[in-house]
Each structure stands twice: as structure tokens, then as C-alpha cells.
Amino acid sequence: MGTTRNIFLVVLIGISLSVSAQENKWDLKKCVEYAMNNAIPVKQSAIQSKFAELNYLQTKRAKEPNTNLNNNTGFQFGRSIDPSTNQFTNTELIFQQYSFNANVIIFNWNSIKNNILASKYELDASKSDLNKARNDIALTVATNFLQTLLSKEQANIASVQVGQTLAQLAVTRRKVTAGSLPELNALELEAQLARDSAALITAQTTAELNLLQLKSSMNMDASLPFDIYVPFVDKIPVISLAELQPDVVYTSAMQTQPAQKANEIRLKSLNAALKSARATRNPTISGFGGLTTIFSGSNQEVRGFTFNGYNSPNPANGAVNVNGVLTPVQSPDVSIITGKKSFYQQWTGWGSQLDRNFRQNIGLAVSVPIFNGGQVRNNIARAKLNLENLSVTKEQADNKLKQDIYQAYQAATAALQKFNANKRTVDVAQRTYDLTVKRYELGLLTTLDLITNQNNLLKAKIDLANSQYDYIFKMKILEFYKGNGIVLE
């Protein structure tokens, strides 16, 4: 009796813990929404989509003018060219140069236009990839959600089994006490109760593990309190199998599944990329223009000079006729007195010099690709191969989708047949068990007969639960392929 009470307390504690854990119940919709906001694959796909958007925005700007404003400021030492006079000088200089340059592609045979179009298609494809990631995580969460529902249902069935065994044990104990049944009958039921209690603990543990798996797929902290809302399984809406014929589902899936959309869009992107590559074989016409000005300032200044007379006559300087007399030409000997300017004095005349040195240019440029190591030809060939490869990949993905849908339809058909068969099995097992209980209470059957029929009923109920959830899941897969999502309410 002590062992029975201990088992009974364990069962009650397990049930009470299960009930108290359901204070924060989430339905499937809430679980999927949480997963879409927190699941790592969805976050990664969202980041890739942002990269594609940045690439598209950058590609669009290729048709805009390329402009640059430059400024160079520095010092020159030793023998160098004065940038403002273009003359050699040995003095130290400070210089400053401003330039504004612009160029724009006027015509390149729609290469830029097609490149922009390819980037736009790639952006659209990345958005479909994001939707696919969301669909995949929704399917994973729904699978784990249904698995958790099944494990909870199995735990409930095991709990009912424990209750039935306890009730039978109580009746048997009274009869044993009254002397109408031997002690062996009670001991057999106590052994059965121990097995049923162990099965209940196992079922409850499985339910907790499946709940953790669900939290993991949602990227939820395992330590957070969490439980799911358990809908009435018989009220879960399921579309008729007749409305989910595989050819109809496949036609719909080709229009609604993000993976198929992404492949279709990427074909358009690679077509545009091929056109862009072909356009690079033709000349490119571009316009250019620029504004430039420069300033330079020496660190030396003339502060005076000294006249030292005239230099000795030099025949090389020639002579002039003065009143019939040839007079040699003499050059004056002058010493220039210089001084060093301060840093601020070197900037004297900055504005006027920039104004005098201001110049402009404008023109057209034509670039004709003649020989570039086969780069253009290889780019075109590579673009063709990318297009062919994606076409094959798309065909393979479409064929696999069709195969998956037909297999899912056959699996759903088999699951429905199994579910209906298990319903009949449970009905028969229940009637058999009810009759067994009555005959056992009249002393017409042994405890072993009672336990056998009780175990048969338990197995039938568990098989029914498994087949029912399996049927629902397989039908939801077909609904998912058709584009209806996964709805449990």
C-alpha cells in the first residue's frame, strides 16, 4: 500500500506541474511570429536582402556623373618647377592647387541599364529568399508544435491509463480484504500500476523535450517559462483531400512558393547580366569637364639692390655706334638684396593669383575595346554559363517540388486510411475493455485478462493519436504547398 501511495503522489505531482507550467500558453500563430522575428536563418536572410538592396542602390548610381573635388597644399624644396609659372626655381615654395573634375557616361549600348535591371531582379530574388526562410522556419515550428501536441496527448493517455489502473487496484484491494479475491490479483495490478506510472513519466519527459525542441527552433531562451495552447485535435481545420489533388497543388505551388519565385526572378537577372556583358564589346562615349586653379608663394622677397658699377667690356655683348665711334656695351653690376618671408607673408596675393590661374576644360571621350586579354569574351561566356546553370537548377528544383507534392499526397492518403482504421480499432478495444471490466468485477476473468485488454486499449489509443496527428501533419504539408500556410485554428 505504501508503494501505491508513493506512485499516486508522483503521478499527482507530475500532473500538477504540467498544469502550472501552462500559465503562459502560446498558439501556433504566436510561435511562428516569434520565430520569424528571432530565428537565426531568418535574420541571416534579412541581412542578405539588405546587402542586395545596397548593391542595387550602388548600381543605380552608375548612370550618374562621377565628380571629385581635390585640393593639394604643400612645400617644395631645392631645384623644382614653380607650379604657377612653370619655371625652374631654387627657392623654397609653398603651393596650393584646387581642381574639380566630372565625367559621365553618355552612351554604352545599355550596359549600365541592363546591369541596373539585373541588380533590381537580384534584390527581388533576395526578398523571395527571405520569404522562403520565413516559410521554412514556419514549417519547422509547425512540425515541432504538432510533435509537442502529440507528445502531450500521449502523456494524457498515459495519465488516464494510470487512473484506470488505480481505480481497478482500489476495487481489487477491497475484494482482497473481503476475501473474495486472492492477494495475487492485487499484486499483479500494483505491478501494472508501476509500469503505467513509468510510461507516464516517460511520456511527460518526452513532452518536455519536444517543448524544448520547439523553443530551440524559435530561438527562444530555454530558461524562459513557456507552454503551448493545446487545441481540440478534432477541431483542427483540414481541407478535404479531394481539394488537394497533386496536379492542382503543384500548379499553385509554382505560383506561390518563394523558392520557385526566386529561381524565376534570377533567370531574368542573369538574362539582363548577359545583355550587359555583351554591350561591353561596343565603344563607350562619355563626357568630361574640369576646373583648375593654382597658387604658389616663394619664401624670398626683394628688399633692395646695390649698384656696383659696370662689368668689363665683353665682346660677346657687341658694340654700338655712338657718333661714328664703336662703343662696347657694358652691363651694370647690381647686387639684389633679398630677405626671407614669414609664413603668413608667403600667402600674399593668394586670391588674385587663384583668379589669374583659373582654367577650365570640357570634352568628349570615346573608349573602344580592341584587345583586353579576352576579358570581355570570357565575361560573356561566363554570363551564358551562369544562365544555363540556373536553368538546369530551376528545372531540378521544379521536378523535386513536383515529386515532393505527389509523395505528400500519397502519404496523406495512406495516413487518412490508417487513421480511420485506428478509430475502428479503438472502438472495438474500448468495447472489449468495458466488457472485460464487468466480467472481472463478477470474478469471471483473471487479473491478467484485465491487464491484457487494458494494455490493448492503451496501445490502440496511442496508435490512434499517432495516426491522427500524422494525418493532420501530412494534410498541412499539402496545404502549405498550395500556399494556404499552416493553420491549426
HUQUIFEN-V377956 format. One record per pair of residues at least 6 apart in sequence whose ideal C-beta (glycine too) atoms are under 6 Angstrom apart, sorted by the first residue. I is the first residue (numbers start at 1). J is the second residue. D is the distance in whole Angstrom. If there is no record, write none. Layout:
BEGIN
I/J/D
I/J/D
END
This chain:
BEGIN
7/193/6
7/197/5
11/162/5
11/197/6
14/204/5
21/227/5
22/227/4
24/225/5
25/227/5
25/229/4
26/228/5
27/229/4
28/145/5
28/488/5
31/141/5
31/145/6
31/218/6
32/138/5
32/141/5
34/218/5
35/137/5
35/141/5
35/218/4
36/42/6
36/134/5
38/219/4
39/137/5
39/219/5
41/133/5
42/133/5
42/134/6
42/137/6
45/129/6
45/130/5
45/133/4
46/130/6
48/126/6
49/126/4
49/127/6
49/130/5
52/122/5
52/123/5
52/126/4
53/123/6
55/119/6
56/119/4
56/120/6
56/123/5
59/115/6
59/116/5
59/119/4
60/116/5
62/112/5
63/112/5
65/102/5
65/104/4
66/103/5
67/102/4
68/101/5
69/100/5
70/99/5
71/98/5
72/97/5
73/96/5
75/94/6
76/93/4
77/92/6
79/90/5
81/88/6
82/89/5
82/296/5
83/95/5
83/294/5
83/296/5
84/294/6
84/296/4
84/357/6
91/298/5
91/300/5
92/299/4
93/296/5
93/298/6
94/297/5
94/346/5
95/296/4
96/295/5
97/294/5
98/293/5
99/292/5
100/291/4
101/290/4
102/289/5
103/286/6
103/288/4
104/287/5
105/286/5
106/285/5
106/286/6
106/287/6
107/285/5
108/284/4
109/279/4
109/282/4
110/279/6
111/276/5
111/279/4
111/280/6
114/272/5
114/275/4
114/276/4
115/276/4
117/272/4
118/269/5
118/272/4
118/273/4
121/265/5
121/268/5
121/269/3
122/269/5
124/265/5
125/262/5
125/265/4
125/266/5
128/258/4
128/261/4
128/262/4
129/262/5
131/258/4
132/258/4
132/259/5
135/258/6
140/217/5
141/217/5
142/486/4
144/213/5
144/214/4
144/217/5
145/214/6
146/469/6
146/473/5
147/210/5
148/210/4
148/211/5
148/214/5
148/228/6
150/469/4
151/206/5
151/207/4
151/210/5
152/207/5
152/230/6
153/465/5
154/203/5
154/462/6
155/203/4
155/204/5
155/207/5
157/461/5
157/462/6
158/199/5
158/200/4
158/203/4
159/200/6
161/196/5
161/458/5
162/196/5
162/197/6
162/200/5
165/192/5
165/193/5
165/196/5
168/189/6
169/189/4
169/193/6
172/185/5
172/186/5
172/189/5
173/186/5
175/181/4
176/183/6
176/186/5
185/447/4
188/447/4
192/451/5
212/222/6
215/222/6
215/226/6
231/488/6
231/489/6
236/472/6
236/488/5
238/475/5
239/479/6
244/478/4
246/405/5
246/406/5
246/409/4
249/405/5
249/478/6
249/481/5
249/482/5
250/402/5
250/405/5
252/482/5
252/483/5
253/401/6
253/481/5
254/260/5
256/483/3
263/394/4
263/397/6
266/390/6
267/390/6
270/386/5
270/387/4
270/390/6
273/383/5
274/383/4
274/387/6
277/379/5
277/380/5
277/383/4
278/380/6
280/376/5
281/376/6
283/366/6
283/368/5
284/367/5
285/366/6
286/365/5
287/364/6
288/363/6
288/365/6
289/362/4
290/361/5
291/360/5
292/359/5
293/354/5
293/357/5
293/358/4
294/357/5
295/350/5
295/353/5
295/354/5
297/346/4
297/347/6
299/340/6
299/341/5
299/346/6
300/338/5
301/339/6
301/341/5
302/336/6
302/338/6
303/337/5
303/339/5
304/337/4
305/334/5
305/336/5
305/337/6
306/335/4
307/334/6
308/333/4
309/333/6
310/330/4
310/332/6
311/330/6
311/331/5
311/333/5
313/328/4
313/330/6
317/329/4
318/329/6
319/326/4
319/327/6
319/328/5
320/327/6
369/376/6
405/481/5
408/477/5
408/478/5
411/474/5
412/474/4
412/475/5
412/478/6
415/470/5
415/471/4
415/474/5
416/471/5
418/467/5
419/467/4
419/468/5
419/471/4
422/463/5
422/464/4
422/467/5
425/460/5
426/460/5
426/461/6
426/464/5
429/456/5
429/457/4
429/460/4
432/453/6
433/453/5
433/457/4
436/450/6
436/453/4
439/445/5
440/450/5
476/486/5
480/486/6
END
